[in-house]
Amino acid sequence: MRSDARKFVIVASNEVFDSIRSRRALVLLALYMAGSAAATLLFISFLRNIEAQLMKSLGLPESANAGSVTRELWKSEVFRGAVAHMVRDRELAERLLSIPPLGLFYGWLAATFAPLLVLLTSSVRISEEIWTGSARFVLFRCPRLTWVLGKTAGQAVQTLAALLLGACAAWITGWIRLKAFDAGPAAWAMMLFSLKAWVYSLAFVGLAMGVSQIFASPNVATAVCFVALFGMGVVHGIAAHARNPVLREAAQGAEIVLPGGHLMDAVWHFDAPHFLSGCAFSAALGMLYLGIGYAFFSRRDM
């Protein structure tokens, strides 16, 4: 048992260091950070335009402090009531409106793009070693399950690092570009949403690593992952918008075993019952997908 635990730690740490040495992983990480900064710039530009139009409609001079109008709007009872009506949960609306706008934006950004980042980086990590034949040398000294779990843990650590670095890039951009910027609350909110999005992304880490065990070709594994992601999006769209009640209920039932069905609980809810439920389902789905992949990998002739 101790030997397996030690091998698990070695595999996980090697996975992190190998990715650091890999140009592909570093490029994707740099692109994610740049994308976070660029998306934040677009959000700030959009915010400024909305504020300018609002002040113009009210016949008031445009504010020189970008973000100050939004800060006051956030406190408006009319606006807070509209948000509560939109999310259909007054308590949740009040909790969300206690978070700076830039923090909420990064929460959406992280929850939306973390799955894409995971599928790009993790879907090839096992399949490429099967493809090149290098896996057989490692598996001669390490049990297959320990190796798979170690590599999965390494990928999960990298995903958390990417989300936190993306939050840093977004926070620095907001600090530079917004004059009315709540630096402390925004930093706390971005860190919190990074952790919540990471928990949600564990399901996708399991999916990517599970698929990577099934297909020996890295390109095929990546393609299958993105087809699966597209299919999840279709099911979520049907569950949310289908007019046919039978079809909608079937899609809602299917979402129980899909990550999107637990997005609200894992990322946007803050009370313990919802959040813990989202965490449990996200982690369990990740292990389920990983286990399905391992069922194939354990019988593969290396």
matplotlib code that plots the C-alpha trace (Angstrom):
import matplotlib.pyplot as plt

x = [0.0, 2.8, 4.7, 1.6, 1.1, 4.7, 4.4, 1.2, 3.0, 5.9, 3.7, 1.6, 4.7, 6.3, 3.1, 3.3, 7.0, 6.6, 3.9, 6.0, 8.8, 6.2, 5.9, 2.4, 1.2, 3.1, 1.6, -1.9, -1.4, 0.0, -3.0, -5.4, -3.9, -3.8, -7.4, -8.4, -6.8, -8.3, -11.8, -11.5, -10.6, -13.6, -15.8, -14.5, -15.1, -18.6, -19.1, -18.0, -20.3, -23.3, -22.5, -22.2, -25.5, -27.2, -25.9, -26.9, -30.4, -30.7, -29.4, -26.4, -22.7, -20.6, -18.6, -14.8, -14.4, -15.2, -17.1, -18.5, -21.9, -22.1, -21.2, -24.1, -26.4, -25.5, -26.9, -30.2, -33.3, -34.9, -31.9, -31.6, -35.2, -34.8, -31.8, -33.8, -36.7, -34.2, -32.5, -35.8, -34.0, -33.9, -31.2, -28.9, -29.4, -28.4, -25.3, -24.3, -24.9, -22.5, -19.7, -18.0, -19.0, -15.5, -15.5, -18.8, -17.4, -14.4, -16.6, -18.5, -15.2, -13.6, -16.7, -17.1, -13.6, -12.0, -13.6, -12.0, -8.6, -8.9, -9.8, -7.0, -4.4, -5.5, -7.0, -3.6, -1.7, -2.2, -3.0, 0.3, 2.3, 0.4, 1.0, 4.7, 5.1, 6.7, 3.9, 5.1, 8.4, 6.6, 4.0, 6.8, 7.5, 4.1, 0.6, -1.7, -4.3, -1.7, -0.2, -3.6, -4.6, -1.3, -1.5, -5.0, -4.0, -1.2, -3.6, -6.0, -3.2, -2.3, -5.9, -6.1, -2.8, -4.2, -7.4, -5.5, -3.1, -6.0, -7.6, -4.3, -4.3, -7.9, -7.4, -4.3, -6.2, -9.1, -6.7, -5.1, -8.2, -10.9, -10.6, -13.5, -12.0, -12.7, -9.3, -9.7, -13.2, -12.5, -9.4, -11.2, -14.1, -11.8, -9.9, -13.2, -14.6, -11.3, -11.6, -15.3, -14.7, -11.8, -14.1, -16.6, -13.8, -12.8, -15.6, -13.9, -10.5, -12.0, -13.6, -10.5, -8.3, -10.9, -11.1, -7.3, -7.2, -9.5, -7.9, -4.3, -4.2, -3.9, -5.8, -8.7, -8.9, -9.0, -11.6, -13.8, -13.6, -14.8, -17.6, -18.6, -18.5, -20.7, -23.1, -23.3, -24.1, -26.9, -28.4, -28.2, -29.9, -32.7, -33.1, -33.3, -35.3, -37.1, -40.9, -41.7, -42.1, -41.2, -38.0, -37.2, -37.7, -35.6, -32.7, -33.1, -32.8, -29.7, -28.1, -27.8, -24.8, -23.4, -21.3, -23.6, -26.4, -24.4, -22.9, -25.3, -24.7, -20.9, -20.2, -23.0, -24.6, -22.8, -25.0, -23.5, -26.2, -26.1, -22.3, -21.5, -23.9, -22.2, -18.8, -19.8, -21.4, -18.6, -15.9, -18.1, -18.7, -15.0, -14.2, -17.0, -15.6, -12.1, -13.3, -15.0, -11.7, -9.8, -12.1, -10.7, -7.2, -6.8, -7.3, -5.2, -2.2, 0.8]
y = [0.0, 2.5, 1.5, 2.2, 5.6, 6.5, 5.5, 7.6, 10.7, 10.1, 9.7, 12.8, 14.9, 13.7, 14.5, 18.1, 18.4, 16.8, 19.2, 22.1, 20.9, 20.3, 23.3, 22.4, 22.6, 25.9, 27.4, 26.4, 27.9, 31.1, 31.2, 30.7, 33.6, 35.8, 34.9, 35.7, 39.1, 39.8, 38.7, 41.0, 43.9, 43.2, 43.0, 46.3, 47.9, 46.5, 47.8, 51.3, 51.4, 50.3, 52.9, 55.6, 54.7, 54.6, 58.0, 59.4, 58.0, 59.7, 63.0, 62.9, 63.6, 60.5, 59.3, 59.4, 56.5, 53.3, 50.9, 53.5, 53.5, 49.7, 49.7, 52.0, 50.0, 46.9, 48.6, 49.6, 47.8, 47.8, 46.1, 43.6, 42.7, 42.2, 39.9, 37.9, 37.5, 36.3, 33.6, 32.8, 32.7, 35.9, 34.6, 33.5, 36.8, 38.7, 36.6, 37.0, 40.8, 41.0, 40.0, 42.6, 42.5, 41.5, 38.6, 37.3, 37.7, 35.6, 33.0, 32.7, 32.7, 30.0, 27.7, 28.1, 27.7, 25.4, 22.3, 23.3, 23.8, 20.4, 18.6, 20.2, 19.4, 16.1, 14.1, 13.1, 12.4, 8.6, 8.0, 9.6, 7.3, 4.3, 5.5, 5.9, 2.7, 4.6, 3.5, -0.1, 0.9, 2.7, 0.0, -2.6, -0.9, 0.7, -0.8, 0.4, 1.8, 3.7, 5.1, 6.3, 7.8, 9.6, 11.1, 12.2, 13.9, 15.6, 16.9, 18.1, 20.1, 21.7, 22.7, 24.4, 26.3, 27.4, 28.8, 30.6, 32.1, 33.1, 34.8, 36.7, 37.9, 39.0, 40.8, 42.7, 43.8, 45.0, 46.8, 48.6, 49.5, 50.1, 53.2, 52.2, 48.7, 46.8, 45.1, 43.0, 41.7, 41.1, 39.1, 37.0, 36.4, 35.4, 33.0, 31.5, 31.0, 29.5, 26.9, 26.3, 26.0, 23.6, 21.3, 21.4, 20.7, 17.5, 15.8, 16.8, 15.8, 12.3, 12.4, 13.4, 10.8, 8.1, 8.7, 8.9, 5.3, 3.9, 5.4, 4.9, 7.8, 11.3, 13.0, 10.5, 10.9, 14.7, 14.5, 12.1, 14.4, 17.4, 15.4, 14.4, 18.1, 19.1, 16.4, 17.6, 21.1, 19.7, 17.8, 20.9, 23.0, 20.5, 20.3, 24.1, 25.1, 22.1, 22.7, 19.0, 18.1, 14.4, 15.4, 18.0, 15.7, 13.0, 15.5, 16.7, 13.1, 12.5, 15.6, 13.7, 11.8, 14.9, 17.7, 20.4, 19.2, 20.2, 23.5, 25.7, 23.8, 23.6, 27.1, 29.5, 28.3, 29.1, 27.4, 24.1, 21.7, 22.9, 23.4, 20.0, 18.3, 19.9, 18.9, 15.4, 14.9, 16.5, 14.4, 11.2, 11.8, 12.3, 9.0, 7.3, 8.4, 7.5, 4.1, 3.4, 4.2, 2.1, -0.9, -0.8, 0.1, -2.7, -5.3, -3.6, -5.5, -3.2]
z = [0.0, 0.9, -2.2, -4.4, -2.6, -3.2, -6.9, -7.2, -5.9, -8.2, -11.3, -10.4, -9.8, -13.0, -14.9, -13.7, -14.5, -17.9, -18.8, -17.7, -20.0, -22.8, -25.1, -26.0, -22.4, -21.8, -25.0, -24.0, -20.5, -22.0, -24.4, -21.5, -19.6, -22.6, -23.4, -19.8, -20.1, -23.5, -22.4, -19.4, -21.7, -23.8, -20.7, -19.4, -22.8, -22.9, -19.3, -20.3, -23.3, -21.2, -18.6, -21.2, -22.8, -19.4, -18.4, -21.8, -21.4, -18.0, -19.4, -17.0, -17.8, -18.5, -15.6, -15.9, -13.5, -15.4, -13.2, -10.8, -12.4, -12.4, -8.7, -7.9, -10.2, -8.3, -5.1, -6.8, -5.5, -8.9, -10.5, -7.6, -8.0, -11.7, -11.1, -8.4, -10.9, -13.6, -11.4, -9.6, -6.2, -4.1, -1.8, -4.6, -6.4, -3.3, -2.8, -6.5, -6.3, -3.3, -5.7, -7.8, -11.5, -12.6, -10.2, -11.6, -15.1, -14.3, -12.7, -16.0, -18.0, -15.9, -15.8, -19.6, -20.8, -18.2, -19.9, -23.2, -21.6, -19.9, -23.1, -25.0, -22.5, -20.9, -23.7, -25.1, -21.9, -21.9, -25.6, -26.7, -24.4, -25.8, -29.3, -28.9, -26.8, -23.9, -21.5, -21.4, -19.8, -17.0, -16.5, -16.1, -12.7, -11.8, -11.6, -14.3, -11.9, -9.9, -13.1, -14.4, -11.1, -10.8, -14.2, -13.6, -10.3, -12.2, -14.8, -12.0, -10.4, -13.7, -14.3, -10.9, -11.6, -15.0, -13.5, -10.7, -13.2, -15.5, -12.5, -11.8, -15.5, -15.3, -11.9, -13.1, -16.3, -14.1, -11.7, -14.6, -16.7, -14.1, -11.9, -9.7, -8.9, -5.7, -5.7, -2.5, -3.0, -6.7, -5.9, -3.3, -5.7, -8.6, -6.3, -5.1, -8.6, -9.7, -7.0, -7.8, -11.5, -10.8, -8.8, -11.7, -14.2, -12.4, -14.3, -17.6, -16.4, -15.8, -19.2, -21.0, -19.2, -19.6, -23.4, -23.6, -22.2, -24.8, -28.0, -28.8, -31.3, -29.6, -32.4, -32.2, -28.4, -28.7, -31.4, -29.4, -26.4, -28.3, -29.9, -26.4, -25.3, -28.2, -27.4, -23.8, -25.0, -27.2, -24.3, -22.1, -24.7, -25.1, -21.3, -21.1, -24.2, -25.8, -26.2, -26.2, -22.6, -23.1, -24.9, -22.3, -19.4, -21.0, -21.5, -17.9, -16.8, -18.9, -17.4, -14.1, -15.5, -17.4, -15.8, -17.2, -15.0, -11.9, -13.1, -11.1, -7.8, -8.2, -9.4, -8.8, -5.5, -2.2, 0.4, 1.6, 0.4, -3.2, -3.3, -1.7, -4.0, -7.1, -5.8, -5.1, -8.5, -10.4, -8.7, -9.0, -12.7, -13.2, -11.5, -13.5, -16.8, -15.7, -14.6, -17.9, -19.7, -17.3, -18.0, -21.5, -20.6, -18.1, -20.8, -23.4, -24.7, -24.3]

ax = plt.figure().add_subplot(projection="3d")
ax.plot(x, y, z, "-o")
ax.set_aspect("equal")
plt.show()
